[in-house]
């Protein structure tokens, strides 16, 4: 694999050799060969996600063990699974998928590599699905769990399952990768397995702090203009990355920038980045714009660690992040914009120093920065556990008698008990906490159990079409907006849409049917505007 196959491949190999991870190739491989579990920490951009699986595969091929080497690398997001797989394939001078050694799989989309001597990048949920049909993952030789520092619910779950699996699969190698220096937590969980840190390389980033303490779109736009109009920008150039809490914020700022005459389409490329954006459109953020065109990416925390946009020079950080919280005592979930953590702020700042000296504008004060928590509270400690409790009951599984006390940081007992009570009450679990036939089907639905049961009953009673609309609406954020000063008018519109049905659910059905009718006439924008729809 070291022999260049073309000029572009030779250039790619030279680039790889400059990465911090490549320079530590021998140390990494020695540790992986001598240990069943290894924790690798390194700043985003050091190359660990793209290089480490290649090191493992190339070593296996060169030592005559290629046919028995099959590597799976999990990613927390679809965009990272796709972009990393395509990058690795490009580095190897291959097509992604097909007969190539690298591919990816996400929900409803895949480019599978060859069967042996291969690397597959996939979302965490895909690996969990595999384990339901092949509990021991018999065809896998190496599992690389990436971005584990994010501590999302599925990642903590899969880490716990993998720990159990190691006792049965002594030949299985597991590599845990984190973008932050909190390796001790994971090392101690895996019986104090060895860990290694890859030093990152970033250019100096000059930081600016503002006294603004609330999300102000006008301030963000003014900051962007200030950067562009600064005489120094003509020499520094570079793309911009704006961090916002959620999709509604991204859409609002995107609309404001698009309507501003300063941002002429011929000179600016405005790109939203969110899981709601189709995968094909998400890939546009990696493309470099033509000379004289400024790329502005508006993103959530998806751009913190999961992906690397290598031409970012200027970062504007609003200081907020959407956090889902669950109160077991009240059985209420909420999704609110909260202050980010120091780890988040550090990752956002680091986006600006990838290709040259960068600049980071924090829309909060240094005093507020000192008040920030170090790390995010793990999702399993602040989420309802209904779906997870169903997942761990699905046979065939290696997690028989699984107990949530086994995870790295176990959830509160009252949250677990509440979920068991709810699932039993809806007949998804029997009195012995075993799956019922209904529970078996609900566990395979990618929605909350309550919504899944509603869909099954709707099929039985031949009213699936309107219930699908209700289920889709309840599974996502509120489709209605609430402009300041127009709350009463917005509520009146909702009342009109309900047709006096006194039901929020039927109001959602009427709203969607009205939008479909308006779309046929080409008047969907006006319909959304009049009815305060996002």
N, C-alpha and C positions, 0 to 999 in steps of 0.2 A: 504493500500500500504506500510505501514511501516514494516509489518511483513515479515521477510526474508523468501523467498521460497526455497532457496538453499544456499550452502556455497558461491558460486560465487556472488549470488544476495546480500548476507549479506556483502561481501567485497565491492561490488559496492556501497552499501548504505553508508558504512563507508567512502568511498572516496568522495561521494557526500556531506556528512556532513562537510567535511573539506573545501569545496569551499566557497569563500567569499559570493557568492549569497545565498547559503543555510543558512548561518548564519544570513542573513537579511530577511529570509522568511516572518516573521510576519509583518515587516515594509512594505515590498513590497505588500503583500496581502491586508493589511489595506488600502494602498493608492489606489490600483486598485479597491477595493470594493467601495471606497468613491468618486472616480472620473471617469469620462467617458474617459478621456485621461491622460496618464502618460508618462513622458519621463524618461528613465532609461539609465544612462551612466555608463560605467565600462570598465576597461582594458580587452583586449582580454585574455581569459583564466580564467576569474573570474567565469565563469559558467552561465552567464545570458542567453545565447541562449539555452542551454540544460535544465536548471533548471526552469526558469520562466514559460514556458508553462506547465510543469509538476505540478508546484505549483497550477496553475489555475485549471487544470483538476482534481487533487486530492482533492482540496477544494470543487469543484462542486460535485464530487462523494460522498464525506463524508457528504455533506449537503443535499443530495437527489436531486440534480439538474443535475446529470450526463447526462441524456438523452438530455438535452437542451444545453449541452456544446460542442461546436465544434470550435476548435482553428486552425487558419491558421497563419503560421509564414513564412514571405517572406525572401528570401536570394538573394543576388545579383548575385550569381554564382551557376552553376550546382553542382560542387563538394561539396560545403558547404551544399546545400540542402540534398544531398545524405548522406554525412558523418555524419552530425548532426542527421538526422533521424535514421540512423542505430545505432548511439551511444545512443540516448535516448531509443530506443527499447531494447538495451542491458542492459541499466541501470534498465529497468523495467522488465527484465527477459522474454521478449517477442520476437517474430519474427517481423521483420519490415514488415508492411503491413498485408494483410489478415484479420484475426480476431483480430489482435493486436490493441492497442490504438494509435500507431504512424506509419506514413508512409510519403511518399514524392511524388512529381510530378514535373518533368521537361519536356521540350519539347521532345516528342517521347519516353519517359520512365516514368514509374510510378509504385509505390507499394502503393496502396490506403489502408488506415486503415479502421476500421469499421465505419459505418455511424454516430453513436452517441458516445458521450464521447470519442472524438478522437482529435489527433493533426496531422496536415499535414504541412510539410515543403515543400515550393515550390519556384520557381524563381518568381521574380516580374512580369514578363510578363505573367505567368500563371494566376495570380490573375486578371490582366487586362482583359484577355480573359474571365474569369468567369463573370466579370461585364458586358460584352457585352451581355450575355444571361440572367444574373440575376443581374440587376443594383443595387438592394438593398442588395445583398448578404444575402438573407433572412434566409439561413440555418446556417450562421456563427454567433457565439456569441462573439468571441474575434479575433481581428486582431493584430498580432505582426509584426511590420515593423522593421526588423533588419538591422544593418550596414548602417543606414541612413546617417552617417557621410561621406560616400563616395560620396554622392551628384551626383550619376549618373542620367541620364535623366529620366529613367523610375521611379526611386525612388521619385524624385521630383514631377513627374506627379501623381503617385499613392497617395502621401501625400496630394496633392491638391484635388483629387477626394474624398479621405476618409474624408477630412474636410467638404466637401459638404454633404457627406452621413450621417455624425453625426447628422445633423439637422433633418433628416428624421428617423433615427434609434436611438432613445433615449436609447434603450436597448443595443446597441452595445458598446463594450469596445475596446479601441485602446491603444496599448503600443508601443511607439517608442523607439528603442534601438540604442545607439551609443557607439562606442569604444573610443571616445575622449570627452574631457570636453568642448564641445561646445553646451551644452544642452539649453542654453538661446535662441539660434536662433529658435529652434523648439518649445520651451515652449511659447515664445512670439507669434509665428505663430498660435498656438492653444489657443489663448486668455489667455496666461500666466497660462497654466495648471501646476499642480505640477510636480516637477522633483526630482529625487533621484540619488545619486552617490554611486556606489558599489566600495569600495576600492579594488584594485587589490593586488595580492601577487606574487611577483617575487623575485628571488634571485638576489644578486648583480651581475651586468654585467660590466666587465672591458672593457673600450673602447680604441681603438687605431685609430689614424688618420694618413693617408698617404698624401703625397703632390701631388700624381698623380691626374690629372684633366681630363683625358680622359679614355674611356673604354679600358682597356688593358688586354686581355685574358691571356697573358703570366704572368702578374703580379698576376692575380687571381690564376692561377695554382701554381705559386711560393709561394703564401700565404698559399694555402692549404697544400703544402708539408712542409712548415715551421711549421705549426701547428702540423702535424702528426709526424715530426721528432723531435719535442721538447720533451725532456725527460719527461716533466710534462704531456704529452698527455696520457702516459700509465696509469696514475692515474685518470685523468679527463675523458678521453674517450668522448663518446657522438657523435651524428650525426652533420653534417654540413648543413647549409642552405645558398646557394649562390643566391643573388638577382641580376637579370639582367633585362634590359628594355623590351625585346620582344622575340618572338619565334625564329627568325633567330639567335639572340645572344645565346639563349639556345642551339640550334642545333649545332652551331659552337663550343661552349665551350664543349659540350658533346662529339663531335667528337674528339676534341683535347685531352681531358682526356682519352677517349677510346683508342686513338692511342699511349698514353704515357705508356711505359713499367712499370713505377713506380706504376701505378694503376692496379694491377693484379686483374682480375675478381674474383679470389677466396678470395680476401681480401677487395674488395670495391664493393659497390652497388651504381651505378650512376643512379639517377632517375630524369628525367625532369618532371616539373609540370607546365602545361599551359592548357588553355581551349581547345587547339588543341589536347591534349592527350585524348584518349578514357577514358570514366568514369571508366571502369574496371581497366585500368592501373593507373589512378590517385589514386586509393585506396591503391596502393602499398606503397605510401609515409608514410602511417600511421603504417605500419608493422615494428616491431623492427627486425633488422638483427640478425643473429646468432652471438655468441660470437666470437670475433676476426675479425669480418667484420665491416667496417666503411660505414655508409650510408651517401651519399652526394646528397642532393636535390638541383636541379638547377631550380629556379622559378622566376616568375615575381611578381608583387605586389599582386597576388592572394593569396600569403602565408602571407601577412601582418596581415590581420584581419579576413578574411572569414573562415579560418580553423586553427586548433591548432595541430601541430605535436609535441607530448609531449616529444620526446627524443632529441630535438635540444639543443646543448650546444655552438656551434660555428656559428656565422653569419658573412658572408662577404657581405658588402653592396657597390655596385658599385656607388650608389648615383644618378642613373638616372631612369626615368620612362617614358613610352611611353604616350604621350599626343596628343589627336586629337584636332586640332584647325581649326576654320572656319572663313574666312574673307568674310563677307557679301558683302562688296564693290566690291570685285573681284570674288565672287562666287566660292571660292577655298577652299577645305579642305586639310589638311596635317596631317600626323601622324609622329611625331618626338620624339626623346629621349630628354627629358628636365630634369633639376634638380628637384629632389623630394622636398617635403615640410618638415618642421620640424615635422609635425604630422606623415608623412610617416617614417622619420628617427627614431622617437621614437618607432613606432610600430615594425619596423625591429629590433631594438635593443632589444625590449622586447621578441622577439622570443627566445633569447639565455638564458633567465633566468627562464625557466619554471620548470625544474626538479632539477637544482643545479646551483651553481655559473657559469656564462657564460662569453663569450668573443665576442665582436663585433668589426670587422675590417672595418672601413669606408675608402673607396678608394677616399677620398677627405680630404681637410684640415679643421681645425677648423675655419679658416677665411671664407672659403666657406660656412660652416655651419651657420655662423652668417648672411650670405646674403640670406639664404633660406626664402621663404614665410612661414607663419604659417600654412595655409591650402590650399588645392587645389581649384582652381576656379571651381564652379559647372559646370557640363557638359552642362547644358542647355544654359549657356552663351558662349559656345565655340563650338557649334555643329550646323549643318544645321537642320532645323526644319520641313522638308517636311513630314517625316513619322509621327511625332507627330501631325502635323496639320491634317493629315488624320485620325489618331486614334481618335481624339476628335470629329470627325464628324460621327462616326459609330453608327447607331441606333441598338437596343434600348439602351439608355444610360441615366444616371442620370446627365450627364454633358451638358445638353442642354444650349445653349448660353454660353458655356465655353469660358473664356477669359484667355489667357496666362499671363495676368497681375495679375492673382490670385495666381500664384505660389510663393514660398518663395522669390526667387530672380528672377523677370521677365526678360526674354531675351530682347535684344535690339529691338526696334520697326522696324529697317530696316531689321533685320534677319527674323522677322515674315512676313513682307510685301513681301520680296523676295520669301519666300516659298509659300505664297498665289499666287503670280504672276506666279510662275513656275507651280503650280498645276492647275491653271486656264488655262494656255497656253497649257498644255497637256491634257485638257478636263477631269481632275479628279474632278474639282470643276466647278460649273456653275457661272454665273455672280453674283448670290446672295451668293456665297461661300458655297453652299450646295453640298453634294456628288452627282456626276453623277453615272450611272450604272458602268462605268469604274472605277471611284474612289472607289466605294463600294468594288470591287474585289481587287484593289490595296492595300486597307487598310488592307486586310487580308494576304497579302504576306509578308514573313519575309525578304524582301529586299527593297532597295530604290525604290520609285515609278517609276523612269525612267527605271530601270531594270525590274520591274514588268510589265510595259507596253510593253517592248520589248519581254518578254516571251509570253504575250497574243497575240501580233501580229504574233510572230513566230508560234504559234499554228494555227492561222487562215490561215497563208500562207504555212503551212506544211514544215517548216524548223526548227523545234524545236531542233533537235539534235545539230547542230553546235551553235545555239544561247544559248542553255543551257551551253555549254562550255564557251562561251563568258561571260554569266551572272555570272557563278561561278568564273571566273577569275577576273572580275571587282568587285565582292563582297568581294574579299580577297586581300591580299597584292600581290605585283608584284612577279610572280613566278621566275623571273630571278635574278641572283646575278650579281654583278659588281665588280670583284676583282681588287684591286689596281694594276695599271700597265698593265691591260689587257682590258681596256675599249674599245679600237678599235676592238680587236678580238671579244669581246662579241657583239658589234654592228654589226659586219660582220655576225655572226651567226644568229642574228635576221633577217637580210636582206635575208639570205639564206632561213630561215624558212618562210618568207612571200611569197616566189616564185614570187617576183616582183609584188605583189598585191597592194602595196602602202597602206596597211591597217593594223594597229596594231591589230584590232579585228580578221581579217582573219589569221594573223600571229599566234595568240593564238590558233585558231582552228587547224592550221597545226601543231603547236607545240604539242598539246594534242594528235592528231591522230598519230603523229610520236612516242610519248611516249607509246601509247597503242600498236602499232606494235612492238616496241622494247621490251615491257613487255612480249608479246607472245613468243618472242625468248629468254627471260631471260636476256636481255641486257639493262634493263631500267637504271641501275646505270651508265653504260658507256654512254648512251644517255644523261642523265642529266649532266654528267661531261663535255661532248663535247659541249653541248649547253648552258652551264652556268645556269643550272636550279637548284633551291634550293631543 
